[in-house]
Amino acid sequence: MTETTQDALKFAYWVPNVSGGLVISNIEQRTDWTIDYNRKLAQIAEANGFDYALSQIRFTAGYGAEFQHESVSFSHALLESTSKLKVIAALLPGPWNPALAAKQIATINHLTNGRIAVNIVSGWFRGEFQAIGEPWLDHDERYRRSEEFIRALRGIWTEDSFTFRGDFYRFSNYSLKPKPIDPQPEIFQGGSSRAARDMAARVSDWYFTNGNTPEEIAKQVNDIRAKARENGHSVKIGVNAFAIVRETEEEARAVLAEIIDKANPEAVNAFGHEVKNAGKASPEGEGNWAKSSFEDLVQYNDGFRSNLIGTPRQVAERVVALKRAGADLILLGFLHFQEEVAYFGEHVIPLVRALEQAEAETPIAAE
């Protein structure tokens, strides 16, 4: 048996369309939020084995992110600069209505031969909602709204005379034409709370989780997939990770130490306060960042906890361990995006493919 393209682990990178990079640190970052930098980065990623890019959505400055480009239009620009890469545009229910989002994404789908996807973000930054005059819903209400948003997108994209009666969105005999070309745009979402996992098990194609050890990732994967089976649904898993790959482990660990040593304590603690409050608002009192330390929070989505820090061989082996735990995709952040995406593609991805192939060819022992 050989590893098929369908079974092979997918790789994605965070699009730095927001200033400040992917760490809340004053360390030098040769990363830029501008379109010229990001067009070149997308081309580098595409040429080096990356499957997806994920654009971010932010409306207000904070935690080092002074400038923010809007995600859908920015994603379209990256798609126009590439030919194979898929770009996932983050959408935030509240500012976006599903009718507008469905039409935007359907149009870009046709313009780019189906390479656009969406990431439905339920929201964690209360101050941002207040700043733009959007109501701030309770934790589980935000996920209920996101689920309705996803159900509305799917209905608009697949049905004629779509009718929907929800608590947040309503449609009456609405027909969108042209509809997206098949296969339909993939729908991603994130979160670690009970509400987030249950939503993924009902409606999402992909579930993003914060960085963590293979053991903890496996617990989430088993939980989500068991629930999805009960619902007659299937969902794939993406794991966040911040990669620091160098010729020696000592070099890589030194970079990590410098990132944390040069962290902006005020910004990290303010970010931690905001996201932990958002998670504590869930009925079970947990969500993304519930158990994150100061060091974890220096990277927005607990990317250090995935431990992709070391030599190419070490990182490749840890990537495959995450795959064994149930990951279908690794979502990567880097310090210096252009050069490190190229290095990862040249030195790590081929090792991952070799390890995948070796595992696929290893006979399974009879019980």
N, C-alpha and C positions, 0 to 999 in steps of 0.2 A: 504493500500500500504506500502511495506517495502523498505528500502534503499537497492538497489542491489549493488553487488561488482562493477559493471560497473559504477554506479552512485557515488560511494564513492570517496571522495577526495583522491588524490594520494599524497604521501610524497616522497621528494627527498632530498639528502644532497650534498653539494659541497665536492668533494674529495680534501683533502689537499695534492695533489701531487706537490704543489708549496710551498716553505718555506715561513714563515711569517704569516701563518694563513689567516683569512678572514678579518682582520682589520689592518689598517695602524697605529699601536700603539705599544708603548714599554711596554704595560702591559704584565704580565706573561701569557703565553699561554701553557697549557699542551697538545699541538697539535704538531704532527711531520709529516714531509713530506716523510718519508722513507716508503719502501714497507712493512716492518714488522708491523709498526703502522697501515698502511692503510688496510692491510689484516685483521687484528683484527677488525678494525673499520667497514669494510664491513660486517663482520660476526655479529657484534653487531647490525648494522642497519637492516640487514636481519631478525634477531631474534626479533626485536622490532618494526616491522610493517612498515618499509620503503620499498618503491617500486622501487626507482631508486637512483643511485648515478651519479653525473656529474663530470667527470674529466676535468681539465683545460688545456688549451694550452698556454704556454708562451715560447718564444725562448731566451729572454734576461733578465738579472737581472734588477730590478728596483722596487722602492716603497716597499722595504723590502723583495722582492721576489728574494733572491740570488740564490736559487737552483730550478730547474724545471725538473721534469720527463716528458717525452713525453707521450701524452695522450692515443694513441691507444694501445701501448704495455702495458702501465700501467693498462688500463681498462681491457685488457685481463687477466692480472695477478689477478685482483680483481674478475673477473668472475670465474677463476679457483679455487678461494678460497671460493666460495659461490655456492648455488644451485638454488636460486629463484630470487635473486636481479638482476634487469636490470641495466646495466651501459651504460651511454651516453658518448661517446668519442667526445671531441671537435676537429673539423677540421677547418683549416684556408685556404681557397682558396688562391692560390699564392704558398706557400710552398707545398701544396698538389695539385696534379692533380686528377681529378675525376676517371681516369682509375685506378690509384694506390689505391685510397681510396675505390673504389667499390670492388676491389679484396681483400684488407685487411679485410674489414668489412664482405664480403661474407664468407671468410674463418673463421673468428671468429664466425660468425653466426652459421656455421655448428659445430664448436668445442664446442659451449656453448648452443646448443639447442635453438638458436634464441634470446638470452638475450642481444645482443649488439644493441645500437642505436647510432645516431650521432647528434651532435649539430654543425651547420654550423655557424661559427663566421666570420663576414665580416671584422673585424679589426678596432681598434681605436688608436693603438700605432704606430704613424708614425716612431718614432725612431727605433722601432723593425724592421720594414720593411727595413729601410735604412741600419741597421746593418747587415742584412743577404742578402742584395743585391736584394731585391724584389721591383718592382715598387710600388709606393704609388699612388693609383687611387683616383680620386675625390669621394666624399661621395656617391652619387647615383650610380656611376660606380662600387663601391665596392659591392653594393647590386645587381646590374645587373649581375655582375660576380657570386655572390653567388646563384642567381636564376638559372643561367645557370648550375652551379655546381650541384644544386639539381635536375634539369631536367635531367642532364646527369646521375647522380646516379640512378634515377628511371628508366631511359631508359635502362641502362646497366643491372640493376637487373631484369627487367621484359620482355625485348624484345630480340629476336634473330635478328642478323644482324642489330644492332642498328646503325642508321645514324643520325647525328646531325650537323647542321651548325649554330654555334653561333658566336658572336664577340670574345669570349674568348676561347671556346673549340670546337673541331671538331672531329667527329667520322665517320668512313666509314665502314659499314657492320661489326661492331664489335659484337662478341658473347662471353659473359662471361659464363663459366661453371666450377663448378656448380654455379647456381644462389642461392641466399639466400632462405632458407625455408620460407614458408608462416606461419604467416603473415610477410610481408616485414619489414625490419628494420625501426623503427620510425625515422622521421627526425624532429629535433628541430631547432629553430633559435631564436635569440634575437633582441633587438633594440626597440626604441620608435619613431623613425622618420617616416615621411610619407612613405618613400621608404621601410623601414623595415616592417611596417604594411601592405602595399600593397603587398609586397612579400609574407608575411605569408598568406594573403587572397587568393593567387594564388597557392602556391606550398607546404607549410609546413604542417606537421601534428600537430606540437606544436609551440607556440609562447611564448617565455620567455620575461617578462617585468620586469624592475627594481621595487624595493619596492615602495609602495605608499598606500594611504588611499583607503578604499573600494569605495568611491565616484569617485576617479580618475581612479581606476582600471576599474570600470564599464564603464566609458567613452571610454577607449581603447577597452574593450571587445565589446561593442556595435558597435563601428566603424569597427573593424576587422571583426566581424561576419556578419555585413550588407554587407561589400564588398565581403566576401567569398561567401555569398548566391548568389550575382550577378554573381559570377564566377562558380557557381555550385560546390563549394568546401566547406569543413568544416575544422575548425582548433580549437584545444584545447589550453587553456591558462595556463601558469605556472607563478607564482608570486614569486619574490625573497623576502626573509625575513631573518633577523638575529634574532635568538631566544635567549632570556635570561630569563629562567624560574627558579624561586626560590620559596621557601616556602612563602615568603611575597613579596608584590610589592616593599616595601622599599629596600629589599635586591637586587632585580632585577635592580631597578633604580640606586642604588649605584654602581653596576657593570658597567652599561652604563656610568655613570658619570666618573668612573675611566678610562674606555677605552678612552673617549674623552679627559680627563685631561692629559692622558699620550700619546696622539696622537703625531706623528712625524710631526710637522708643515711643515717642508721643503718637506718631501715626499708627504704629503697630498696635498699641494699646487701645487707641480709638477704634481701629478696625475690629479688634478682638471684642471690644465692648458691644459694638453694633451687631456683629454676626452671632455672638453667643446669645444676646438677647433675642435675636430672631429665632434661634434654635430652641431656646428655653420656652418660647411661646407655644411650642408644639405640646399636645396633651401629655406625651411621655417625657417631655423636658429634654429631648435630645434631637439633634439634627446635625447637619454639617458643622464642624468646628466645636462640637460639644466637649471633646476631650483634647483639644489642641493646646499645646504649650505656646509660650512666647516665641520660641524658635520655630515652631510649626507655622505660626501665623505670619512670619516674615515672608513666606510664600503664600499667596492668596488662598490657594486650594490645597493646603497640606502636602504640596508636592515633594517636600524633603522626606516625608514618611514612606514614600515608595522606594527610597534608597537606591535610585539609579545614579549612584555617585561612585566613580571608580574608573577602572580601565575598560576599554571596549569589551573584553571578554567577561569581566565581572558584571557589567551592565547588561550585556546580552543574556547572561545566565539568569539575572534577576528579572528581566523582561519575560523570559520564558516561564519562570516561576509564577509570575502574575497571570500568564496565559493558562497555566495548569490550574490556577485558582478560579478560573472562569472568565478572565478578561478576553474580550474580542478586539479591543482597541486600546492603545496607549496614547493619551493626550499629553503632549510634551510642552514644557516651558524651558527656556534657555536664558542664559545671561547675555550672551552676544549672539543674537539669533542667526544672522546670515551665515557666519563662519561655523557656528556650532550645529546648525541644521545640516550643513554640508558635511561636516565631520561625522555626525551621527549616521547620516545616510551612507557614507563611504565606509565607516569602520564598525558600526554596530549592527545595522540592519542585515548585512550579509551574514554575520555570525548568527543572528537570530534565525535567519532562513536555514542555515546549515543545521542548527540545533533542532528546529522544527522538523526538518527532513529526517534527521537521525532518529527522533522520537517516533515519527510516523512509520519508519522502517523497522522499529524494534518490536518483535513479536510480543503479544500480551500473554503472560503466563496463565495457564489454566488454573482455576481455583480448585 
